[in-house]
Structures are given as C-alpha cells and as structure tokens.
Amino acid sequence: MKQQSLRLTPDDPTSYWGLIDAYIALNRLDEAQATIKEAQARNLDSPTIHSRFYELDFLQHNNEAMERETAYLIGQPWWPPFALYSESETATFSGQISKARELMNRAIEELKRRGNTQMATGFLAQAAFDEALWGNLPVARQKADDALAMSDEKHVQATSAIALALSGDSAKATRLGDDLEHRFPEDTSMRFYYLLK
C-alpha cells in the first residue's frame, strides 16, 4: 500500500493523508505515525498532518500530546473551528456532555463568523446526532430541523436523518433517506439509510 501510493506521487501531501487515514482505519498506528513523520521530513508538514497526529494521540490516550496539537491548530488560519470540533468529539467520547456541547457551539459560531455557513450546517447536523446519542431527543430533533432548514447538502441531510431516526422521528428520517436515494442513486455512501428502516 505504502510503496504504491508514495511511489506514484511522492511529493503530493494528499498521498500521505490518504495513507495515514488508511493506517489509522486499520489500527496500524505505528505505521501511521511513521508516515506522518516521513511527510514532515519531506517538508510536507501541514495542519492536516497535525490533525492526524491529534487522532493518533486520541487513540493512544495521550492527552498531553492532544493538547499540544490543539494549540498548534488553534494558531493556524482557518483551523480553529476544526480543532474545536475535534475537542468536542473527544469530550463526547469521555462523557463530558456540557463541555462537548460548548465546544461544538463555539466551532459552529466560528464557522459562521468566517462566512462558512455550509460547514457550520454540517457541524450543526453532527451536533443533532450527538444530542440524539446523549438521549436529548427534543434538542436533537430541533438541531436536525435547523440544519435541514439551512441546507439540503447530502451529508447534512444524511446526518440529520440519522439524528431524527435516533430521536424517534422515523417517518421524517425515512422520507429524507428516500430523497437521498432518489437524488444520489449511485452514491454508495448515501445508501446507509437502509439502516434506518
């Protein structure tokens, strides 16, 4: 895997990002870390590389390193909302619901302030999903409805559909899923909605 992707495009940072993501998905964390360091050695260091380091630090329970990567990302142009998002998801995993909610709200507001309404809507849909997982079903439904009112982008719609299904509005979730299938019949990532039925 490594030889092929990097042999074809050794100076393309996206080759490293894809490989790092694959290693993380396969739980080959040492190889992911080695690939990050190789990219840095080739002067391909970037906030994206540091976001992968954050993921690795999370999987290895290295809180101090996670804080270091967050501080780095907060200091980079355009990256603070994404660092806040990652912190929010980490807090969710740790059961720190109030902290997770506060961090997600800050991320959404920061994106809106920067004029990135589409990404803010995606984060709002994720917030709806998180609220549903936490059992805050009325809040989840409201956030999902708010996200859907702002965008019909497929990932916003898909995440909102799952949030609505989890929070008890299976009829609306099914309608959204049917709409996604109609609009994107060849999109494999959208076909997950069958899980809602």
N, C-alpha and C positions, 0 to 999 in steps of 0.2 A: 504494500500500500504506500509506504513512505517513499520508496525509491521511484515509483511510477509518477506520483503527483509532483514531487520536487524535481525529478529529472526533466519533466516536460516544461515546468515553469519555475525555475529555482529562485527567481528574483521577484516573484509575484506574491505579495503578502497574503492574498486570499488562498493560495495553495496551502500555506501554513495554517490559516484559520480553519479551513475545512478539515485538515488532517488532525489538528488539535481537538476539534469538536468530535471527530470520529473516535479518537483515542479515549476521550472523556466518556463518550457514549458506551464504549466497550469496557470501561473501567480499567483501562490501561494507563493509569495515572502517571506512572514513572515515565512512560514514553511521551505522554502529553507534555509533561514538564520539560523533558529533554528537547522536544520540538520547539517549545516556546523559547528556550534558551538558545537554540540554534538560530531561530528567527532574529532574536536580539543580536546575536553575534554577526549576522549578515546585515546589520543596521536596518532591520525591518521592525524595530520596536514601534509600538503604537498604543493608543488607548484600548484598541480592540484586543491586543495581546494582553494588556493588563486586566481586562475584563475576564479573559480566560484564566489568568492567574487567580482572580477572585474565586472563580468556580472551583478551581483545584483546591484552593485554601479552604473553601467551604467543605468540600468532600473529605478533606484531610483534617477537619476540625481545628484549623489553625486561625483562631480569632485575631491574634495579633497581626498576622500577615494580611488577613481580610481588611482590617482597619487601615493598614498601610496602603493597600491597593485602592480602597475607597478614597483616602486622602489624595492619592495621585489623580484618580479620575475626577474628583470634585474640582480639581485645579485645571482641568483641560476644557477648552472651548467645546460647547455642545454636549459634554458628557455628564454634568451634574444630575440631570433627570434620570439617566440610566443607572448611575451609581445609587441614587435614592431608591429606584425600583428594585435593584438587586438587594439592597439592605432591607427593603420592605418584605421581599420574599423570604429572606433569611429569618427575619423576625417572625413571619408566619410559621415557618418550619419549627421555630423554637417555642411557639405558642404565645408569643408576645403580641397579642392582637391589637392593643391600643397603639403600641409603637409601630406595628406594621401599617395600620390604617393611617397614622400621622405621616409616615414616610411616603406612602403611596399618594396621599393628598398633596404633599409637597412636590412630588415628582410631576403630578398632573398639572398643578398650578404653574410650575416652572416651564413645562412644555407650552402651556397656553401663553405665558408671558413672552415666550420666544416666537410665538406665532405658529407653532407646530400642532395645530388642532387635531390633525389626523392621528398622530402618535398619542396625543393626550386622550383621544377617544379610545384607542386601543388599550391604554392603561386603565381607563375607566371600566372597560369591559372586563379586564383582568381583576379589577377591584370588586366587580359584581360577583365574579367566580369565587374569589377569596371569601367574600361575605357569605356566600352560599355554603362553602365548606365549613365556615365557622358556625353555621346554624342561624345566622342573622338573615332569615329568609325575606322579610319585607324590605330590608335595606338592599339585599341582593337584587330583588325584583326591580326596585326603583333605580338602582345604578344601571342595571341592564337596559331598562327602558330609556334612561337618559342617554346611554351610549348609542342605542339604536336610533334615537331621535336625531343624533348628531351625524350618523354615518351608516351607510349600508355596505361599507367595505367588507369583504368576505370574512376576514379574520375577526373583525369586530362583531359581525353577525354570528359567526360560529361560536365564539367565546360567550357572547351574550345568550345564545341558545342553550348552551350547557348550563350557564348560571340559572337561567329560567327553569330548565328541567330539574336541576337540583333543588330549586326553591319552590317546586310544586306547580309551576305553570307549564305542564306538559303540552297542552294544546298549542300555546304560542310557540314553544320550543319546536314542536313538530312542524308547524307552519314555516318557521324560519329554516328548518332543515330541508323541507321540501323545496323551498325557494332556492336554497343553495344548490341543491341537486339539479334543479332546472337551469339555473344560471351558469353552473360550472360542472357540467356532466362528466367531463374528462379529468377533473381535478381530484386526484386521489386524496389529498389532504382534507378535502371537504366532505368526503364520504363517511367520515366518522359519525355523522349524525344518526346513522342507523343504531348507534348505541343508545340513543335517546328513546327509541321505540320499544 
